[in-house]
């Protein structure tokens, strides 16, 4: 990566043991962190910073990027480039790095338009995402006419040729794009690449790793934001399989084209967290929202901010008039370049703002009707919480802080003792770790930021213990906070 690359957010981990201190590096700054009693230690999160006035600068406060898709043909438009240069710290070429643009004739690569976007980006201090190397769409005619082994070899040659040109310069590559079918089948898309053999995606990633070991290698798709969709689950199964078998995949891109046909779901954060828990980074890669709802834009931004491994967000175009779906008016800037209310909502979210106060009070299980309770009103670190009849005592009063903690007694936090299914959930002195941060979702789930797993009651009677468990929308994982 070039020196212009924005570093990814530090990976936050939590360690238990006999150590009392751990030296931690955070975003290039090295400092000492002394673990509190009980040997909690982790990489610290960035401290509070002054509010920034542009999207890219505000995102950079947390080590993330806020990027934009750039079209080479619009780089002569000064209004377009002024906004793009001022607001964004990452660039994706809209079409210029796709297959038909970079290899219009077999063996004859053309990077003129792609280099124009790339050079504009780096000259203005921005990182570059590569999009895309292997895709069933926007193939040149010569590739469309190939099949079988010949097509497989052409795919490999294309990946090698493009990545050789940009070796060491591209931060993230969308290696494979849109390989899963729409609908409820969860099947692979029936494309000419798929018909070369089911291993074609794995071959693409292994080829890309050899071609440029420094680049993050991503799988990218659309309509995969809803955790409950068959397409999302199929993509999840593939990524899990790749990680288990050592296939070199580093990140997953969620295009996030939200519209009437693919509305935003409140479980998008669960989706991001679940993929991150597999050991990959996640990114929002092509964001546009029909009607540019400020609330939805803020929700998507906060979803990324809540997931430590979310690298950043890219919007698919600068102004509404630059959008591939301009009739949806889906972007942050009007055609005249003026900022929309959605822009303010995103900037406020990136700067740590919140449009509504966090929920406080009792946390009541939907399935049990009982409350999250600290046994015997104990204040001892490591006390596992359970369900108990709601009575309004101080040991049942929880505050969801702006940092994402669920506090009881003012100084004790709901704390996950690990990251796997069945992990105990307890109280512990608040220390800022991601295992003490929780997302309270509108669908009733409470999800651990570090693990991506749901707060789960292992029963419904008095004394039923609380644990972490894979989210499945059961009533034992649904809560009301009031």
FENMO-V668079 format. One record per residue. N is the residue number from 1. SS is DSSP state (H for helix, E for strand, C for the rest). Layout:
n=N ss=SS
n=N ss=SS
This chain:
n=1 ss=C
n=2 ss=C
n=3 ss=C
n=4 ss=C
n=5 ss=C
n=6 ss=C
n=7 ss=C
n=8 ss=C
n=9 ss=C
n=10 ss=C
n=11 ss=C
n=12 ss=C
n=13 ss=C
n=14 ss=C
n=15 ss=E
n=16 ss=C
n=17 ss=C
n=18 ss=C
n=19 ss=C
n=20 ss=C
n=21 ss=E
n=22 ss=E
n=23 ss=E
n=24 ss=E
n=25 ss=E
n=26 ss=E
n=27 ss=C
n=28 ss=C
n=29 ss=E
n=30 ss=E
n=31 ss=E
n=32 ss=E
n=33 ss=E
n=34 ss=E
n=35 ss=C
n=36 ss=C
n=37 ss=C
n=38 ss=C
n=39 ss=C
n=40 ss=C
n=41 ss=E
n=42 ss=C
n=43 ss=C
n=44 ss=C
n=45 ss=C
n=46 ss=C
n=47 ss=C
n=48 ss=C
n=49 ss=C
n=50 ss=C
n=51 ss=C
n=52 ss=C
n=53 ss=C
n=54 ss=C
n=55 ss=H
n=56 ss=H
n=57 ss=H
n=58 ss=H
n=59 ss=H
n=60 ss=H
n=61 ss=C
n=62 ss=C
n=63 ss=C
n=64 ss=C
n=65 ss=E
n=66 ss=E
n=67 ss=E
n=68 ss=E
n=69 ss=E
n=70 ss=E
n=71 ss=C
n=72 ss=H
n=73 ss=H
n=74 ss=H
n=75 ss=C
n=76 ss=C
n=77 ss=C
n=78 ss=H
n=79 ss=H
n=80 ss=H
n=81 ss=H
n=82 ss=H
n=83 ss=H
n=84 ss=H
n=85 ss=H
n=86 ss=H
n=87 ss=H
n=88 ss=C
n=89 ss=C
n=90 ss=E
n=91 ss=E
n=92 ss=E
n=93 ss=E
n=94 ss=C
n=95 ss=C
n=96 ss=C
n=97 ss=C
n=98 ss=C
n=99 ss=H
n=100 ss=H
n=101 ss=H
n=102 ss=H
n=103 ss=C
n=104 ss=C
n=105 ss=E
n=106 ss=C
n=107 ss=C
n=108 ss=E
n=109 ss=C
n=110 ss=C
n=111 ss=C
n=112 ss=H
n=113 ss=H
n=114 ss=H
n=115 ss=H
n=116 ss=H
n=117 ss=H
n=118 ss=H
n=119 ss=H
n=120 ss=H
n=121 ss=H
n=122 ss=H
n=123 ss=H
n=124 ss=C
n=125 ss=C
n=126 ss=C
n=127 ss=E
n=128 ss=E
n=129 ss=E
n=130 ss=E
n=131 ss=E
n=132 ss=E
n=133 ss=E
n=134 ss=E
n=135 ss=E
n=136 ss=C
n=137 ss=C
n=138 ss=C
n=139 ss=C
n=140 ss=C
n=141 ss=H
n=142 ss=H
n=143 ss=H
n=144 ss=H
n=145 ss=C
n=146 ss=C
n=147 ss=C
n=148 ss=H
n=149 ss=H
n=150 ss=H
n=151 ss=H
n=152 ss=H
n=153 ss=H
n=154 ss=H
n=155 ss=H
n=156 ss=H
n=157 ss=H
n=158 ss=H
n=159 ss=H
n=160 ss=H
n=161 ss=H
n=162 ss=H
n=163 ss=H
n=164 ss=H
n=165 ss=H
n=166 ss=C
n=167 ss=C
n=168 ss=C
n=169 ss=C
n=170 ss=C
n=171 ss=C
n=172 ss=E
n=173 ss=E
n=174 ss=E
n=175 ss=E
n=176 ss=E
n=177 ss=E
n=178 ss=C
n=179 ss=C
n=180 ss=E
n=181 ss=C
n=182 ss=C
n=183 ss=C
n=184 ss=C
n=185 ss=C
n=186 ss=C
n=187 ss=C
n=188 ss=E
n=189 ss=C
n=190 ss=C
n=191 ss=C
n=192 ss=C
n=193 ss=C
n=194 ss=H
n=195 ss=H
n=196 ss=H
n=197 ss=C
n=198 ss=C
n=199 ss=C
n=200 ss=H
n=201 ss=H
n=202 ss=H
n=203 ss=H
n=204 ss=H
n=205 ss=H
n=206 ss=H
n=207 ss=H
n=208 ss=H
n=209 ss=H
n=210 ss=H
n=211 ss=H
n=212 ss=C
n=213 ss=C
n=214 ss=C
n=215 ss=C
n=216 ss=E
n=217 ss=E
n=218 ss=E
n=219 ss=E
n=220 ss=E
n=221 ss=E
n=222 ss=C
n=223 ss=C
n=224 ss=C
n=225 ss=C
n=226 ss=C
n=227 ss=C
n=228 ss=C
n=229 ss=C
n=230 ss=H
n=231 ss=H
n=232 ss=H
n=233 ss=H
n=234 ss=H
n=235 ss=H
n=236 ss=H
n=237 ss=H
n=238 ss=H
n=239 ss=H
n=240 ss=H
n=241 ss=H
n=242 ss=H
n=243 ss=H
n=244 ss=H
n=245 ss=H
n=246 ss=C
n=247 ss=C
n=248 ss=C
n=249 ss=C
n=250 ss=C
n=251 ss=E
n=252 ss=E
n=253 ss=E
n=254 ss=E
n=255 ss=C
n=256 ss=C
n=257 ss=E
n=258 ss=E
n=259 ss=E
n=260 ss=C
n=261 ss=C
n=262 ss=E
n=263 ss=C
n=264 ss=C
n=265 ss=C
n=266 ss=C
n=267 ss=C
n=268 ss=H
n=269 ss=H
n=270 ss=H
n=271 ss=H
n=272 ss=H
n=273 ss=H
n=274 ss=H
n=275 ss=H
n=276 ss=H
n=277 ss=C
n=278 ss=C
n=279 ss=C
n=280 ss=C
n=281 ss=E
n=282 ss=E
n=283 ss=E
n=284 ss=E
n=285 ss=E
n=286 ss=E
n=287 ss=E
n=288 ss=E
n=289 ss=E
n=290 ss=C
n=291 ss=C
n=292 ss=C
n=293 ss=C
n=294 ss=H
n=295 ss=H
n=296 ss=H
n=297 ss=H
n=298 ss=H
n=299 ss=H
n=300 ss=H
n=301 ss=H
n=302 ss=H
n=303 ss=H
n=304 ss=H
n=305 ss=H
n=306 ss=C
n=307 ss=C
n=308 ss=C
n=309 ss=C
n=310 ss=E
n=311 ss=E
n=312 ss=E
n=313 ss=E
n=314 ss=E
n=315 ss=E
n=316 ss=C
n=317 ss=C
n=318 ss=C
n=319 ss=E
n=320 ss=H
n=321 ss=H
n=322 ss=H
n=323 ss=C
n=324 ss=C
n=325 ss=C
n=326 ss=H
n=327 ss=H
n=328 ss=H
n=329 ss=C
n=330 ss=C
n=331 ss=C
n=332 ss=C
n=333 ss=E
n=334 ss=C
n=335 ss=C
n=336 ss=C
n=337 ss=C
n=338 ss=C
n=339 ss=E
n=340 ss=C
n=341 ss=H
n=342 ss=H
n=343 ss=H
n=344 ss=H
n=345 ss=H
n=346 ss=H
n=347 ss=H
n=348 ss=H
n=349 ss=H
n=350 ss=H
n=351 ss=C
n=352 ss=C
n=353 ss=C
n=354 ss=C
n=355 ss=C
n=356 ss=C
n=357 ss=C
n=358 ss=C
n=359 ss=C
n=360 ss=E
n=361 ss=E
n=362 ss=C
n=363 ss=E
n=364 ss=E
n=365 ss=E
n=366 ss=C
n=367 ss=C
n=368 ss=C
n=369 ss=C
n=370 ss=C
n=371 ss=E
n=372 ss=E
n=373 ss=E
n=374 ss=C
n=375 ss=H
n=376 ss=H
n=377 ss=H
n=378 ss=C
n=379 ss=C
n=380 ss=C
n=381 ss=C
n=382 ss=C
n=383 ss=C
n=384 ss=E
n=385 ss=C
n=386 ss=E
n=387 ss=E
n=388 ss=E
n=389 ss=C
n=390 ss=C
n=391 ss=C
n=392 ss=C
n=393 ss=C
n=394 ss=H
n=395 ss=H
n=396 ss=H
n=397 ss=C
n=398 ss=E
n=399 ss=E
n=400 ss=E
n=401 ss=C
n=402 ss=C
n=403 ss=C
n=404 ss=C
n=405 ss=C
n=406 ss=E
n=407 ss=E
n=408 ss=E
n=409 ss=C
n=410 ss=C
n=411 ss=C
n=412 ss=E
n=413 ss=E
n=414 ss=E
n=415 ss=E
n=416 ss=E
n=417 ss=C
n=418 ss=C
n=419 ss=C
n=420 ss=C
n=421 ss=C
n=422 ss=C
n=423 ss=C
n=424 ss=E
n=425 ss=E
n=426 ss=E
n=427 ss=E
n=428 ss=E
n=429 ss=E
n=430 ss=C
n=431 ss=C
n=432 ss=C
n=433 ss=C
n=434 ss=H
n=435 ss=H
n=436 ss=H
n=437 ss=C
n=438 ss=E
n=439 ss=E
n=440 ss=E
n=441 ss=C
n=442 ss=C
n=443 ss=C
n=444 ss=C
n=445 ss=C
n=446 ss=E
n=447 ss=E
n=448 ss=E
n=449 ss=C
n=450 ss=C
n=451 ss=C
n=452 ss=C
n=453 ss=C
n=454 ss=E
n=455 ss=E
n=456 ss=E
n=457 ss=E
n=458 ss=C
n=459 ss=C
n=460 ss=C
n=461 ss=C
n=462 ss=C
n=463 ss=C
n=464 ss=C
n=465 ss=E
n=466 ss=E
n=467 ss=E
n=468 ss=E
n=469 ss=E
n=470 ss=C
n=471 ss=C
n=472 ss=C
n=473 ss=C
n=474 ss=C
n=475 ss=H
n=476 ss=H
n=477 ss=H
n=478 ss=C
n=479 ss=E
n=480 ss=E
n=481 ss=E
n=482 ss=C
